[in-house]
């Protein structure tokens, strides 16, 4: 936003006195001097007026790059203990910044996790509390849209003068609806608007802003089976590999906006199944991995693959390579020193299926210890489903090779990134009267102090039978099957002594369970589009 300069009535621009009797050449030089002086003053005034709405010079604010992997488990990176899968670029990122050991997604599946991230509200307040299609009748319908009332971090940063771009999987509403990324604060979008379209890495189209752009005349559907015969990887490939196209658009965004502050949101699609990684990565992993179980024939959904373990590792290495490309492009433009980079995942790794040899889509999450020894996988509110890797790099602000054990989660990023961009959320029209559930992580990132969290972290999840989880300090309460006829009882875990959630101590600490449930009920709101009858009823009673 450019603010007009209004000088006081007594203001008189500086000038050089020029004599009317001066020789012609000297008089012309004097007048030229006045013009030059005026331009200097005018340029200074414009620079002052060109500061953002909150008084911050755009050049004093860092670029923000937020990379979100899809279904990447806590233990699938080398810097988090992975021994088999190569992730050199992400590992290097961790060595250059801070690695969080207790960071949590906003939800254990795609759409609600993205809603929490974008809006800064946990699942007890968020508009999207589970995966749900829009219901518009299309083959790729897009997901249930967030409304015009939702305020996203992209809107806040855009209002503060940032150029905003999103490249990857969206999942918060179809094009030309209130949930479109273009209507939720992004200047540019390219990728999979619909999560169902993202089940294939060779889809018929990708979304460019609010238009569908055909990329494969002979696309590969994301689901198939091959009960017998030879399984060939090339049978499930087509002309254009979507992640490469998305990466190209993301680097183009950096090239175009390198001279102004930008917010680059990269919700990459890997390693979400189906498994269709590039052959060059597949060839780098040993054939011996897959000799025992043989090919994956689609028994647990998605697409067959001749070498499922190698394929799963290849997807993560391909993701790592794409992260490396982004880091190199920032370096090429001299932007690395003034860019805050966050890398994390939307939820835990893919869970098991009917065939115990494989996880869904043939993923080898048991073989790779993808959850890093934590209990549960994607779709679960145990640690394996919601605790995710998180790495932050910000040269000059975040210490290299540092580690944070602070429990943190997705709602914190709205507050933190706003602070990074020097946005005053208390006096920002676009965020009023929206309530935010996060804390400012800047003191932790800068190692100056440990921020205090005044309310528990909450997950109010409406898929997988309905789950509520609450973490307050070392205590974590979980209640499952809330959408079934016989809801489960509360479970309670001491994460300080039981990271793997193997010892339920609810019976020994009933007062703690009651306190956590009461706190949850006192804060949650009812979301009619995502009903949870057992607690909706109690919420209404509590309100009266």
N, C-alpha and C positions, 0 to 999 in steps of 0.2 A: 504494500500500500504506500503511495506517495502522499505525503502531507504538504499542503501549501504553506509557504513561508509568509507570515503576516508581520511586517516590521512595525515597530511602534511609531506614533505620529512624528516623534522627534528624530527618527532615523534618517540619516543622510548618507548615501553611499560615498565612500572615499573617492577622491579624484585629484588629479594634478592640475594646478592652475596654469592655464595656457594664455599667454599674452596675445592680444589681438594685433600688436605691432611686431610680433616675432617674424623673422624671415619665413618664407613659404615652406621650405623644407623642414625647418625646426618646428613650425606650427603643426605640420602634418605628423611629425614624429610624436609631438606632445599628444595629439588626438589619438594616435595609435596606442600610446601608453595608457590613456584612459580606458580605451577599449580592452586592452590586456588586463588592466587592473579590475575592470568590471567582471571580466570572465573568471578571474581568479576568485573574486568574492562570490560570484554566482555559483561556481562549481562547489565551493565550500558549503554554501547554503543548501544546495541540492543534496550533497553528501549527508549533511545533518538531517535534512528532511527525509532522506531515503532510508534512514534507519527504520527497523520494523516497528510495529505498533506498540511494542513493549520497551522501546528505547534501546534495543540491541542492534549494533551494526551487524548486517548479515555475514560479514567476513569474520566476525568474532565467534560465530556459531559453527559447530562441526557438522559435516554431512553425517547422516545416520543410515547405516545399512543393517537391515534386520533379516537374517537368513533363517528360514523355518523349514527343517527337514520333515518328511512325512513318514510316520511310523518308525522312526529311528530310535532304537532302544538305548537304555542307559549304559549298557556295556558293549556297544558296537563300534566305539572309536578307540584307537590306540591310546589316547590320552586318558581314557577311562578304563583301561585294563584289557582291551581286546588284543588277542595274540595272533589271530589268523588273518584278519581283514586289514588291508593297507589303507591308511587315511593320513598320508604325510602332510597335506595342506592344512587340514583341520588340527592336527597335532601341533603343527608349527604355530597356528593361530593361538592355541592354548599356551604355548611357551612364551608368546609375546603379550599375553594378557592374563585375565583372571578366569579360573575354572571353578564353577559352582558345583558343590557336591550334593546339595539338597535343594535343587530347583525343581519346581513342579509346573506342569502344564495346567491349563484352566479346565480341561475335561479329558476323559480317556479316549475320545474319538474326534474326528476331524472338525466338523462344522462348529460345535459348541466351543471347542478349544480356540478356534479362530475368532469367534464372537467375543469371548473373554479377552483375548489379546487385543483386539481392535477397540473395544469399548471400555476396558478397564474395570468391568463389573464381573464379580464372580458368579457362579452358576445359580446362586440363590437370588440374584437380581437380574441376570442376563436375559435377553429376549430369546435366545436360542439355547435350549438345554438338552438337545439330542440331535442326531442326524435325522433329517426329515426332508423329503422332496417337496418341491413347491406345489405339486398337484396341477400343473398347467396342461398336462396331457401329452407333452412332447416326449420323444424318445430320450432326450437328455434334458430333463426339466429344470435343472438347477435346483438349489436347495431353498428351504423356507426362508424368505427374505427378512432381514432386519428392517425396521421401519424408518421413516423419515425422522422420527424422534431420536433415534440412536445417534450418538455423537462418537465418531471414531478418532483415533489418534491421527489419522491422515488429515481429517478436517481441521484439527487443532494446529497441526504443523503447517498445513497449507495457508491457514489464516495468519500464521506467524511469518509467512514469506518463503517457506520451503516449496520447491518443486517436488511433486509426489508421483511416484511410479510403483506399480505392483506387477510382478511377473511370476506366474506360476499358478497354483490352484487356489481359487477363491472360496466358493462354497457357502456364501452368505446371501445369495439371492440372484435370480436370473438377470440378464441384461434388460434394460428398459423397465425395471421395477425399482422400488425404493432401496432394494438391497444391492443393486449394481455397484461395483467398485467405483465407477465413474460418478455415481450419485452419492458416494460415501467418502469423497475427499481426494480421490486419486485423479491426477491430470492424465495419466497414461496407464493403460492396463493391457497385458497380453498374456494369454495362457488358457487354462481350463476353467471356465466359469463354473461348470457343472462337475461335481465329483464323480458322477457315473461315467462321464466322458473320459475322465482321468484314469479309468481302469485299464486303458490301453495306452501304450507309449507310441502307437502309430494310429492315432484317431482320425476320423474323417476331417475334422476341423479343429481350429483353436479360435478363441475369442480375442479380437483386437478392438479394444475399447468396447463398444456395444455392437460390433458386427462379427459375424462368423466368417472366418477365412478358411477355405478348403486347403488342406495341406497334403492329403493323401487320396488320390482318386480311387485307390483300392485299399481301403483301411482294414485294419485287423481288429475285430471285436475283442473285447476284454475278457470273454469267457468262452471256453471250448473244452472238449475232452477228446482224448485219443486212447481208447481202451486197449488197442493192440497195434502192432506194427511199429516201425521205427519212428521215434520222436526226433524231429529236426528243428533246431532253433530258427533256421531261415524260413521255415513255414509260417512263422509268427512275426515276421518283419515286413516292412513295406518301404516306401521311398523316403519318407521324412520322419526322423526321430524327434518327437516333440520336445524333449528336454534341451536338445541342441538349438532348436528354433527359439525357445524361451530364453535361453542363455544369450543368444545373439541380440535379442531385443533389449535385454537387460544391460549388456555392455554398450549398446547404442545409446541407451538412456544416459549412462555415465558420460559417454563422449559428448553428447549434446549439451549436458547441463554441468559440465565440469567447472564452470566459472561462477556458479551460484550455489547456495546451500540446497541440498536435496535430501529427501527421504526415500530410500530405495528398499521396498519390501519384497523379499524373495521367498515366497512359499513354494520351494521346489517340491517336485512330486516323488522323488526317490527317497527311500527304497520301498514305497508302497507297491504291492503287487497289482498287476501281473508282472512276471519276471521276463523282461525283454531287453537285457543289457547289450551294449555293443560287443561284438565278437572279440575285439582287441583286449578288452578287459577280461572276458571269459577265458581267453587263452593264457592269462597270467596266473591262473589258479590251478592246482593239481587235479588231474583226472581221478586220482585215487580217492578223493573225497566222496565221489558218487558211485564208486564200484559196488558198495554193499547194498544200498537201497535202490540203485538203478534210476531210471528216468522218472520224472513226475508226469503223470498222465492226466492231470486235472481232477484227481479224486477229491480234493478239498477246494475246488472252485478255481476260477480264473483260467490261466493258460498253461498247457503242458510245457515241459522243458526237459531236454536230455540230461542236463547237469545242474540240478536245482541248487545244490550247495554252492557250487562255483558261481552260478548265476546270481544268487543272493549277495554273495560277497562282491561280485562285479558291479551290482547296482550301487552299493555303498561307496565303492571306489570311484565310480563314475560321478556320484554326487560330490565326493571329495575333489575330484578334478575340476568340477564346475565351480566349487568354492575357490579353488586355486586361481581359476580364470578371473573371477571377480577381484580377488586380492591383487592380482598382477595388473589388471586394468586400472585400479586405483593407484597403484605404484607408478604406472606409466604416465599418468597425468599429474603426478606429484601430490596426490590427495591423501595418501596413507596417514600422514601425520595429523591431519585435521578431519579424520573420519572415525566415528564411533561404530564399531561392528559388534553385533550380537549374533551368535549362532546357537540355535536350540532346536527342539523337535516338538511336534504337535501332540504326541502321546507316545506310549510305550510300543514295543515291537509286536508284530502280528501274533495272534493267539493260535492255539491248536485247532484241529478239525477232526473229522470222523476217522481219517486214516492216521494213526498215531505216528507213522514214519515222517509225516510232514506237518507243518503248520499251514494255515490258510494260504492258498496260492502256491504251495510248495516251498514256502519260506523255511529256512533252516535255523530257526531261532533257538532251538535247544542245542544243536551242534555248536553254535557260536556263543552260547551263554549270553544271548542278546540282552536279557534283563539285568545282567551283571550281578546275579545272585539274589535279586529282589523277587518278591512273591508277585505273581500275576503278570498279565500281558495287556495289550490293547483291549479296551472295553471293561477293564477292571479298575476299581479305585484303590486296590492295594498298590504298594509302592511301584511294582513293575509296570503298572498301567499308567501312572501319572508322574513318577519321578523321571526327569529327562536330563540329558546332557545340556549344559549351558556354558558358553564361553563368551567373554567380553574383552575386546581389545580397544584401547583408546590411548595412543601414545601421549606421554606426558601427564596423564591423569590416572591410568590404571597400571599398577606395577606389573612388570613382566614376571611370568612364571609364578603368579600368586594363586592362592586357593581360598575360596570362601566356603565356610560351613554354615552360613546363615540360611535358614529356611526361607525360601522366596518362591513367588509364583507369578503367572502371567499377568494378573491385574497390576502388579508393581510396575510394569513397563510403561503404562500410560502416564503415570505420575513421573517416572524417572525420565522418560524421553522428553516430556514437556519441560522439565527442569533443565535438561541438557540444551534445549532450544530456547531457554530463557523465557518461557511462557508462564505468566502468572495465572495459574488456574483459579485462584480465588477471585480474580477480577477479569475473567475472560468470558465474554458474552456467549461464546459458542458452547461452553461447558456448564452453564448455569441453567437449571438447578440440578444437573446430573450428579448423582452420588457415585464416588469412586471407591473401590475396595482395596486399592493397593497402597504401598508405602514407597517413599523415595529411596532408591537404592544408591544414590550418589555417594553418601558418606561411606558405604561399604565398598563401592568401586574405587573410591579415592583413598581408602584405608585411613580415614580420619576418625571415624566412630562407627559404632554398630547401631543401625536404626532400630527403633522399637516398634513392634506391631501390637496395636491395642486391641485388635479383634482377631478371632481365629481365621484360618484359611478354610474355605468351604467349597465343597463340590456337591451339587444338587443335580444329579445326572439321571436322565429320563429314558435311556436305552438299556439294553442288557438286563432287563427285569426291574430297573429302577434302583439306584444306589445313592446313598448320602454318605459323605465322608467329611470329617472335621479334624483339622490338626491345630492344636494349641500347645506351643512349646514342645515338650517331648511326647505329649499324649496325642494319639490318633484314634478316633472312633470311626467305625464303619458299620453301616447297616445296609443289607442287601435285600433283593426280591421285594421291593416296596410296591411294585405294580402287579404282584401276584396275589393269589387268594390268601396265602399264608406268608406274610412278610417275615423276614428273618429277625433275630434278636440283635441288639447292639453288640458289637465286638470292640474291645479296647486293647491298644498296644502301646508299650513304652518303647519308642523308637531309639532312645538312648542305649538301651540294653538289648533290643530285639529288632534290629534293622530288617530282618527277614519276615517279620510279622508271623511268628510261629507260636507265640504264647498269648492267648486271649486272656486278659486279666479283668474283664468287665465285672465278673462276679466278685472280685476282691475290691473293686473301686466303684461301687454304684453311684456314689455322690459325684464323682468326676464325670461319669456317663450322663447323669442327669443335668449337670451344669452345662456340658457341651451341647446337649440336645436343646436345652432351654435357650441358650445363646443363639443357636441356629434358628429356632422358631421366632425369636424376638427380632431377627434381622431379615428373614426371608420374605420375598414377595411372591404372590401368585401370578403365574404366567399362563393365561387361559389356553394358549396354543400348545402348551406342554404341561398337561395336567399330572399331578401327583396326588391323587385323592386323599391318601392317608394323612399327608402333611398339609394339603390345601385346607382340609377341614379344621385341623388344629390351628392353622394360621388364622383362619377366620375367627375361631373362638378366642384366640389370643388377642386379636384386634378389638374384640368386643369387651 
